[in-house]
Amino acid sequence: MKRIIITLLALLTLSFYSCNILTEDPKDFVSPQNFFKTEDEVTSALYGVYEKLHNIYIGDYEKIFIGDIGVDIMITRQSPRIDVYQYYLLEAPTVEYSTMWKDHYSAIGAANMVINRINASSNLKEEFKNKIIGEVRFLRAFFYYNLVQLWGDVPMWLDELELEKVSALSRTPKAEVISQIITDMEFAASNLPHHWELKNQGRVTKWCAKAMLSRICLLENQWQKAYDLSKEIIQSSPHKLLTNYNDIFNWKNKFNDELIFIVPSLTDIKGSQIHSFTNPRGRDESNKVATAFAEGKTALRPDGVSVSSSTQLFQGWGMFNSTKNLLASYEDGDKRKEIMDWHSLTLSDGSIVTFDGGDGGGTGHYTLKWMAFDEKANNGSRDIHQIRLGEIYLILAEAANELNQPNEAIEALNKLRERAFGDNAHNYASTLSKEEIKKAIVNENKWELAGEGVRRWYLIHWGYDYLYNAVQALKDENPQAANNIKPHHILFKIPEEEFIKNPNLGNNNPGY
């Protein structure tokens, strides 16, 4: 991906010196008279759509937070925009939620523009056109699915429309949007390559499309499709489970075999922010080690580096803490707990310093899944994965269970258990009932994918009762959420300003 971005910058320097593709909407610099005559021009526009993934609400930390904060696994100190979904204050969302809506539609508009102009070009080979359109349709489907998860029925358009036409669109029923999302993903899966050569790593493949499609089909209760896709990915894709669970999340272990759909990042070109928001905040924890460092002691960081100052340890905002409920739920010997519970440091004299989260409401239990020590604040090379093979095993397990194939479901779950415990002594018994398998899936989803931004959507998929019970499980840690949550909170409130701009949106979601 580094080569992709550098090549892109070179193209910009030569052709679009006054524009910055990393910040501008592609439509701002694409001329319909002279663009899309060559493959390089098309690829440049494609990267403009990829750039939308770096938006905090689309593919960076805020997307991850919305999926995991306010349920049963992650929590943070008070912050206005996060309070909306952490405490279920969804009746009065902050201005950021209008930004989230607009940013997704900006990305969709860019994708539609590229698709439309590639289709209109007569200078390009058909195979090349279909491959690029496959990438863009994958991205468009990803953007739309983010929207329907948040808001249900949303305006949908697939053409390159002028602003005034877009601003007058009514909401499209969720089922129709889902149908189009699946169509786009299936086109992508049929036209994208199995893999890209090294210089193009980071571009989506047919396996990215099949993986996202398997998730979508499962969340939409399309069991057979989810089963077929997940089984094909496990059996036929180049993706493999890593032997060591922690190795998946080593930020320097880029493009490892388990990661399927990744948003790559590069410091000073298009850096990620998630590492800063998940790393502990200095003012919360530095006082625990200040005296020891002043006395010349050192501390061993989780990545094995010996450090002598708090600035080498606490480099972020401390806004993504594991809940005590999550940590207490792990079984003894489950190695997946370790990466979700950075709570202390060992000093050079053998003493141990324990974090407490400071006075900001954090738990003092941090996840290492998104750490990237010593990277620049809000500008790091920490890639963000959106789906990996571990989740595909869970999808296969649930789909198989719903299709009354319990042995396959248990076998898929036990693959993850064997990695988590390092043996088969903790495997689920082959005699589990369908209901017991479902309970195991709900728990394994929590332990396997904690902190990766998907828990909320799976709980909603299983039913409001699952979401409600997950929130109630945290009534001691998050009493506001336990008191506030209501059935209509499975969808967000559409920002009021969107109805002012477009009266054709009709009514807000039920309950608001």
C-alpha positions as CSV (number, residue, x, y, z in Angstrom):
1,M,0.0,0.0,0.0
2,K,3.0,2.3,0.6
3,R,3.8,2.0,-3.1
4,I,0.2,2.7,-4.0
5,I,0.2,5.9,-2.0
6,I,3.6,7.1,-3.2
7,T,2.6,6.4,-6.9
8,L,-0.6,8.3,-6.3
9,L,1.3,11.3,-4.9
10,A,3.5,11.2,-8.0
11,L,0.5,11.3,-10.3
12,L,-0.9,14.2,-8.3
13,T,2.3,16.2,-8.5
14,L,2.4,15.8,-12.3
15,S,-1.2,16.2,-13.1
16,F,-3.1,17.8,-10.2
17,Y,-0.6,20.0,-8.4
18,S,-3.2,22.3,-6.9
19,C,-5.4,19.4,-5.5
20,N,-4.8,16.9,-2.7
21,I,-6.4,13.5,-3.3
22,L,-6.0,12.6,0.3
23,T,-8.4,15.4,1.4
24,E,-10.4,16.4,-1.6
25,D,-13.5,14.7,-3.1
26,P,-12.4,13.2,-6.4
27,K,-15.3,15.0,-8.2
28,D,-13.5,18.3,-7.3
29,F,-10.7,17.6,-9.7
30,V,-12.0,15.1,-12.3
31,S,-12.8,16.7,-15.6
32,P,-15.3,14.7,-17.7
33,Q,-13.7,16.1,-20.9
34,N,-10.1,14.8,-20.3
35,F,-10.3,12.2,-17.6
36,F,-10.5,8.3,-17.8
37,K,-8.7,8.0,-21.1
38,T,-5.9,5.9,-19.6
39,E,-5.5,3.2,-17.0
40,D,-3.3,5.5,-14.8
41,E,-6.1,8.1,-14.7
42,V,-8.6,5.5,-13.7
43,T,-6.4,4.2,-11.0
44,S,-5.8,7.7,-9.7
45,A,-9.5,8.2,-9.3
46,L,-9.9,4.8,-7.7
47,Y,-7.4,5.7,-5.0
48,G,-9.6,8.8,-4.3
49,V,-12.4,6.4,-3.3
50,Y,-10.0,4.2,-1.2
51,E,-9.0,7.4,0.6
52,K,-12.5,7.7,2.0
53,L,-11.8,4.6,4.2
54,H,-9.5,6.7,6.3
55,N,-12.4,8.8,7.5
56,I,-12.7,8.3,11.3
57,Y,-16.4,7.3,10.9
58,I,-15.9,5.0,7.9
59,G,-12.8,3.0,8.6
60,D,-10.8,4.5,11.5
61,Y,-11.3,4.6,15.3
62,E,-14.8,6.0,15.5
63,K,-16.2,3.1,13.4
64,I,-14.5,0.6,15.8
65,F,-15.8,2.5,18.9
66,I,-19.4,2.6,17.8
67,G,-19.3,-1.2,17.4
68,D,-17.9,-2.0,20.8
69,I,-18.6,0.8,23.3
70,G,-22.0,0.8,24.9
71,V,-22.4,-2.9,24.9
72,D,-20.6,-5.5,27.1
73,I,-17.0,-5.3,26.2
74,M,-15.5,-1.8,26.0
75,I,-16.0,1.5,27.8
76,T,-14.4,4.9,27.9
77,R,-14.3,8.1,29.9
78,Q,-16.9,10.8,29.2
79,S,-16.8,12.3,25.7
80,P,-19.8,14.1,24.1
81,R,-20.0,12.2,20.8
82,I,-19.2,8.9,22.4
83,D,-21.7,9.5,25.2
84,V,-24.5,9.3,22.6
85,Y,-24.0,5.6,22.0
86,Q,-22.2,4.7,25.3
87,Y,-25.0,6.0,27.5
88,Y,-27.9,5.6,24.9
89,L,-28.5,9.4,24.6
90,L,-29.5,8.8,21.0
91,E,-32.5,11.1,21.2
92,A,-30.1,14.1,21.1
93,P,-27.1,13.2,19.0
94,T,-24.2,15.6,18.7
95,V,-23.3,17.4,15.5
96,E,-20.8,14.6,14.7
97,Y,-23.6,12.3,13.6
98,S,-24.6,14.7,10.8
99,T,-21.0,14.6,9.8
100,M,-21.0,10.8,9.8
101,W,-24.1,10.9,7.5
102,K,-22.5,13.4,5.1
103,D,-19.1,11.7,5.1
104,H,-20.6,8.4,4.0
105,Y,-22.6,10.0,1.3
106,S,-19.6,11.9,0.1
107,A,-17.8,8.6,-0.3
108,I,-20.8,7.1,-2.1
109,G,-20.9,10.1,-4.5
110,A,-17.2,9.6,-5.3
111,A,-17.7,5.9,-5.9
112,N,-20.7,6.5,-8.2
113,M,-18.7,9.1,-10.2
114,V,-15.9,6.7,-10.8
115,I,-18.2,3.8,-11.8
116,N,-20.2,6.1,-14.1
117,R,-17.1,7.5,-15.9
118,I,-15.4,4.2,-16.3
119,N,-18.5,2.7,-17.9
120,A,-18.6,5.7,-20.2
121,S,-15.0,5.3,-21.3
122,S,-14.4,3.6,-24.7
123,N,-10.6,3.7,-24.3
124,L,-10.3,1.0,-21.7
125,K,-10.1,-2.8,-21.9
126,E,-13.2,-4.5,-20.6
127,E,-11.3,-6.8,-18.2
128,F,-9.5,-3.8,-16.7
129,K,-12.8,-1.8,-16.4
130,N,-14.5,-4.7,-14.6
131,K,-11.7,-5.1,-12.2
132,I,-11.7,-1.4,-11.2
133,I,-15.5,-1.2,-11.1
134,G,-15.4,-4.3,-8.9
135,E,-13.1,-2.5,-6.4
136,V,-15.3,0.6,-6.4
137,R,-18.5,-1.4,-6.1
138,F,-17.0,-3.2,-3.1
139,L,-16.2,0.1,-1.5
140,R,-19.7,1.5,-2.3
141,A,-21.3,-1.5,-0.7
142,F,-19.2,-1.1,2.4
143,F,-20.2,2.5,2.7
144,Y,-23.9,1.7,2.3
145,Y,-23.8,-1.2,4.8
146,N,-22.3,1.2,7.4
147,L,-25.3,3.5,6.8
148,V,-28.0,0.8,7.0
149,Q,-26.5,-0.6,10.2
150,L,-26.7,2.9,11.8
151,W,-30.0,4.2,10.3
152,G,-31.9,1.4,8.6
153,D,-33.8,2.9,5.6
154,V,-31.5,5.5,3.9
155,P,-31.4,7.3,0.6
156,M,-29.8,5.2,-2.1
157,W,-28.6,6.3,-5.5
158,L,-26.2,4.5,-7.9
159,D,-25.7,7.2,-10.6
160,E,-23.7,10.3,-10.8
161,L,-26.3,12.8,-9.7
162,E,-26.1,16.6,-9.2
163,L,-26.3,17.9,-5.7
164,E,-29.8,19.2,-6.0
165,K,-31.1,15.8,-7.1
166,V,-29.3,13.9,-4.3
167,S,-30.7,16.4,-1.8
168,A,-34.3,15.5,-2.8
169,L,-34.1,11.8,-2.5
170,S,-36.4,9.9,-0.2
171,R,-35.3,7.0,2.0
172,T,-35.0,3.6,0.4
173,P,-36.2,0.6,2.3
174,K,-33.4,-1.2,4.1
175,A,-34.2,-4.5,2.2
176,E,-33.7,-2.8,-1.1
177,V,-30.4,-1.3,0.0
178,I,-29.2,-4.7,1.3
179,S,-30.2,-6.3,-2.0
180,Q,-28.0,-3.8,-3.9
181,I,-25.1,-4.2,-1.4
182,I,-25.2,-8.0,-2.0
183,T,-25.3,-7.4,-5.8
184,D,-22.3,-5.1,-5.6
185,M,-20.3,-7.5,-3.4
186,E,-21.1,-10.4,-5.8
187,F,-19.9,-8.4,-8.8
188,A,-16.7,-7.6,-6.9
189,A,-16.2,-11.2,-5.9
190,S,-16.6,-12.3,-9.6
191,N,-14.2,-9.7,-11.0
192,L,-11.5,-9.0,-8.4
193,P,-8.2,-11.0,-8.4
194,H,-7.4,-13.7,-5.8
195,H,-4.5,-11.5,-4.7
196,W,-2.5,-8.5,-5.7
197,E,1.2,-8.4,-6.3
198,L,3.3,-6.8,-3.5
199,K,3.3,-3.3,-4.9
200,N,-0.6,-3.2,-4.8
201,Q,-1.1,-4.8,-1.4
202,G,-4.0,-3.1,0.3
203,R,-6.4,-3.2,-2.6
204,V,-9.4,-5.4,-2.1
205,T,-9.5,-8.9,-3.5
206,K,-12.2,-11.4,-4.3
207,W,-11.7,-12.8,-0.8
208,C,-12.3,-9.4,0.8
209,A,-15.6,-9.3,-1.1
210,K,-16.6,-12.8,-0.1
211,A,-15.6,-12.2,3.5
212,M,-17.7,-9.0,3.8
213,L,-20.5,-10.7,1.9
214,S,-20.5,-13.6,4.3
215,R,-20.8,-11.2,7.3
216,I,-23.6,-9.3,5.6
217,C,-25.5,-12.5,4.7
218,L,-25.2,-13.8,8.3
219,L,-26.3,-10.5,9.9
220,E,-29.3,-10.6,7.5
221,N,-30.1,-14.2,8.4
222,Q,-29.3,-15.5,4.9
223,W,-27.9,-18.7,6.4
224,Q,-27.1,-20.8,3.3
225,K,-25.2,-18.0,1.6
226,A,-23.3,-17.2,4.7
227,Y,-22.5,-20.9,5.1
228,D,-21.3,-21.4,1.5
229,L,-19.2,-18.3,1.5
230,S,-17.5,-18.8,4.9
231,K,-16.7,-22.4,4.1
232,E,-15.2,-21.5,0.7
233,I,-13.0,-18.8,2.3
234,I,-11.7,-21.2,4.9
235,Q,-11.1,-24.0,2.4
236,S,-9.9,-22.1,-0.7
237,S,-8.6,-18.7,0.2
238,P,-4.9,-17.9,0.9
239,H,-5.9,-16.7,4.4
240,K,-5.0,-18.9,7.4
241,L,-5.4,-18.7,11.2
242,L,-2.2,-17.5,12.8
243,T,-0.9,-19.9,15.4
244,N,-0.4,-17.2,18.0
245,Y,-3.4,-15.0,18.6
246,N,-1.3,-12.0,19.7
247,D,0.6,-12.0,16.4
248,I,-2.6,-11.0,14.5
249,F,-2.5,-7.6,16.1
250,N,1.3,-6.8,16.0
251,W,1.1,-3.6,14.0
252,K,4.4,-4.4,12.3
253,N,3.0,-7.7,11.1
254,K,1.3,-6.1,8.2
255,F,-0.9,-8.0,5.8
256,N,-0.5,-11.2,7.8
257,D,-2.3,-14.3,6.6
258,E,-5.3,-13.9,8.9
259,L,-6.2,-10.3,7.9
260,I,-8.6,-10.2,4.9
261,F,-9.9,-6.6,4.5
262,I,-7.5,-4.0,5.7
263,V,-7.3,-0.2,5.6
264,P,-3.6,0.4,5.3
265,S,-2.0,3.5,6.8
266,L,1.3,5.4,6.2
267,T,2.6,8.1,8.6
268,D,2.7,11.6,7.0
269,I,0.8,10.5,3.9
270,K,-2.4,9.1,5.3
271,G,-1.8,8.0,8.9
272,S,-4.3,6.3,11.2
273,Q,-5.6,7.7,14.5
274,I,-6.7,4.6,16.3
275,H,-3.4,3.9,18.1
276,S,-3.6,7.4,19.8
277,F,-7.2,6.9,21.0
278,T,-6.6,3.5,22.5
279,N,-3.2,4.1,24.1
280,P,-3.3,5.3,27.8
281,R,-3.5,9.0,28.5
282,G,-0.4,10.3,30.3
283,R,-2.2,12.4,32.8
284,D,-4.2,9.3,33.9
285,E,-1.2,6.9,34.4
286,S,2.1,8.7,34.4
287,N,2.1,9.5,38.1
288,K,2.3,5.7,38.8
289,V,5.8,5.5,37.4
290,A,7.1,9.1,37.8
291,T,9.0,8.4,41.0
292,A,10.5,5.1,39.7
293,F,11.8,6.7,36.6
294,A,13.2,9.6,38.6
295,E,15.1,7.0,40.6
296,G,16.6,5.6,37.4
297,K,14.4,2.5,37.2
298,T,13.1,1.3,33.8
299,A,9.9,-0.5,32.8
300,L,9.3,-3.2,30.3
301,R,6.7,-2.3,27.7
302,P,4.3,-4.9,26.3
303,D,6.3,-4.9,23.0
304,G,9.4,-5.9,24.9
305,V,11.1,-2.5,24.8
306,S,12.7,-1.2,28.0
307,V,11.7,2.4,28.6
308,S,12.7,5.1,31.1
309,S,10.0,7.8,30.7
310,S,6.3,7.9,30.8
311,T,6.2,9.5,27.3
312,Q,7.4,6.2,25.9
313,L,4.5,4.5,27.5
314,F,1.4,6.7,27.6
315,Q,1.1,8.3,24.2
316,G,-2.6,8.7,23.6
317,W,-6.0,9.6,25.0
318,G,-7.0,6.4,26.9
319,M,-10.5,6.2,25.3
320,F,-10.9,2.4,24.7
321,N,-10.9,0.4,28.0
322,S,-11.8,-3.3,28.4
323,T,-14.8,-3.7,30.8
324,K,-14.3,-5.6,34.0
325,N,-17.2,-7.7,32.9
326,L,-15.4,-8.8,29.7
327,L,-12.2,-9.6,31.6
328,A,-14.1,-11.6,34.2
329,S,-15.9,-13.7,31.6
330,Y,-12.8,-15.3,30.1
331,E,-12.1,-18.8,31.1
332,D,-8.9,-19.7,32.9
333,G,-6.2,-20.4,30.4
334,D,-7.7,-18.4,27.5
335,K,-4.8,-16.5,26.0
336,R,-7.1,-14.1,24.3
337,K,-7.6,-12.3,27.6
338,E,-4.0,-11.1,27.7
339,I,-4.2,-8.7,24.8
340,M,-7.4,-7.2,26.2
341,D,-5.9,-6.5,29.6
342,W,-2.8,-4.3,29.7
343,H,-3.2,-3.2,33.3
344,S,0.3,-3.1,34.8
345,L,4.1,-2.7,34.2
346,T,7.0,-4.6,35.6
347,L,9.8,-2.4,36.7
348,S,13.5,-3.2,36.6
349,D,13.6,-3.9,40.3
350,G,10.9,-6.5,39.9
351,S,8.1,-4.4,41.4
352,I,4.8,-4.1,39.6
353,V,2.9,-0.9,39.0
354,T,-0.9,-1.2,38.3
355,F,-3.0,1.2,36.2
356,D,-6.3,2.6,37.5
357,G,-7.6,4.7,34.6
358,G,-7.1,8.0,36.4
359,D,-10.0,10.3,37.3
360,G,-11.6,10.2,33.8
361,G,-13.8,7.2,34.2
362,G,-11.6,4.6,32.5
363,T,-11.1,1.1,34.0
364,G,-7.3,1.0,33.7
365,H,-7.5,-2.1,31.6
366,Y,-6.3,-1.3,28.1
367,T,-6.4,-3.3,24.9
368,L,-3.2,-3.9,23.0
369,K,-5.0,-4.8,19.8
370,W,-4.6,-1.3,18.3
371,M,-1.4,-0.2,19.9
372,A,1.5,1.2,17.8
373,F,4.0,2.6,20.3
374,D,6.2,5.5,19.3
375,E,4.1,6.3,16.2
376,K,3.1,10.0,15.8
377,A,0.0,11.1,17.6
378,N,-3.1,10.8,15.3
379,N,-0.7,10.0,12.4
380,G,0.5,6.4,12.5
381,S,1.3,3.5,10.3
382,R,-1.1,1.2,12.2
383,D,-3.2,-0.5,9.6
384,I,-6.9,-1.1,10.6
385,H,-8.4,-4.5,9.7
386,Q,-12.1,-4.6,9.1
387,I,-12.5,-8.4,8.9
388,R,-10.3,-11.3,9.5
389,L,-10.4,-15.1,9.2
390,G,-11.2,-15.7,12.9
391,E,-14.6,-14.0,12.3
392,I,-15.2,-16.2,9.3
393,Y,-15.0,-19.3,11.5
394,L,-17.6,-17.8,13.8
395,I,-19.8,-17.0,10.8
396,L,-19.5,-20.6,9.6
397,A,-20.3,-21.9,13.1
398,E,-23.5,-19.8,13.3
399,A,-24.7,-20.6,9.8
400,A,-24.0,-24.3,10.2
401,N,-25.9,-24.3,13.5
402,E,-28.9,-22.6,12.0
403,L,-28.8,-25.1,9.1
404,N,-28.9,-27.9,11.6
405,Q,-25.3,-29.1,11.1
406,P,-24.1,-29.1,14.7
407,N,-20.9,-31.0,14.1
408,E,-19.6,-28.4,11.6
409,A,-20.6,-25.6,14.0
410,I,-18.7,-27.2,16.9
411,E,-15.7,-28.0,14.7
412,A,-15.4,-24.3,13.6
413,L,-15.7,-23.1,17.2
414,N,-13.1,-25.6,18.4
415,K,-10.6,-24.3,15.9
416,L,-10.6,-21.0,17.7
417,R,-10.7,-22.7,21.1
418,E,-7.6,-24.7,20.3
419,R,-5.7,-21.6,19.4
420,A,-6.9,-19.7,22.4
421,F,-5.9,-22.4,24.9
422,G,-3.1,-24.1,23.1
423,D,-4.7,-27.6,23.4
424,N,-7.9,-29.4,22.7
425,A,-8.7,-30.0,26.4
426,H,-11.1,-27.0,26.3
427,N,-13.0,-28.0,23.2
428,Y,-16.8,-28.0,23.2
429,A,-18.4,-31.4,23.4
430,S,-19.9,-32.9,20.3
431,T,-23.2,-33.4,22.2
432,L,-24.1,-29.7,22.6
433,S,-27.7,-28.9,21.6
434,K,-28.6,-26.2,19.1
435,E,-29.3,-23.8,21.9
436,E,-26.0,-24.6,23.7
437,I,-24.1,-24.0,20.4
438,K,-25.8,-20.6,20.0
439,K,-24.8,-19.6,23.6
440,A,-21.2,-20.7,22.8
441,I,-21.2,-18.6,19.6
442,V,-22.4,-15.5,21.5
443,N,-19.6,-16.0,24.0
444,E,-16.9,-16.9,21.5
445,N,-17.8,-13.8,19.4
446,K,-17.1,-11.7,22.5
447,W,-13.8,-13.4,23.4
448,E,-12.5,-13.7,19.9
449,L,-13.5,-10.3,18.4
450,A,-13.5,-8.0,21.5
451,G,-12.2,-4.5,20.6
452,E,-12.5,-5.0,16.8
453,G,-15.7,-3.0,16.3
454,V,-18.4,-5.6,15.5
455,R,-20.0,-6.6,18.8
456,R,-23.0,-4.2,18.7
457,W,-24.0,-5.4,15.2
458,Y,-24.0,-9.0,16.2
459,L,-26.0,-8.4,19.3
460,I,-28.6,-6.5,17.3
461,H,-28.6,-9.4,14.7
462,W,-29.4,-11.9,17.5
463,G,-32.2,-9.7,18.7
464,Y,-32.9,-6.7,21.0
465,D,-32.9,-9.0,24.1
466,Y,-29.3,-9.8,23.4
467,L,-28.4,-6.2,23.2
468,Y,-30.4,-5.3,26.3
469,N,-28.8,-8.1,28.3
470,A,-25.3,-7.1,27.2
471,V,-26.0,-3.6,28.4
472,Q,-27.5,-4.8,31.7
473,A,-24.4,-6.9,32.3
474,L,-22.6,-3.7,32.7
475,K,-25.1,-2.0,35.1
476,D,-22.3,-1.5,37.7
477,E,-19.8,-0.1,35.2
478,N,-22.2,1.8,32.9
479,P,-25.4,2.4,34.9
480,Q,-26.6,5.2,32.6
481,A,-26.8,2.8,29.6
482,A,-28.6,0.2,31.7
483,N,-31.2,2.8,32.6
484,N,-31.5,4.5,29.2
485,I,-31.6,1.7,26.6
486,K,-34.8,1.3,24.7
487,P,-35.8,-1.1,21.9
488,H,-35.7,1.7,19.3
489,H,-32.0,2.3,20.0
490,I,-31.1,-0.6,17.6
491,L,-31.1,2.3,15.1
492,F,-29.7,5.8,15.5
493,K,-31.6,9.0,15.1
494,I,-31.2,10.6,11.7
495,P,-29.8,14.1,12.4
496,E,-32.5,16.8,12.4
497,E,-30.5,19.0,10.0
498,E,-30.8,16.3,7.3
499,F,-34.6,16.8,7.4
500,I,-34.1,20.5,7.1
501,K,-31.9,20.1,4.0
502,N,-34.1,17.4,2.5
503,P,-37.8,17.3,3.6
504,N,-38.2,14.2,1.3
505,L,-36.6,12.1,4.0
506,G,-40.0,11.7,5.6
507,N,-40.2,10.6,9.2
508,N,-37.3,9.8,11.6
509,N,-36.8,6.3,12.8
510,P,-39.5,4.9,15.1
511,G,-39.1,6.0,18.7
512,Y,-37.5,9.4,17.9
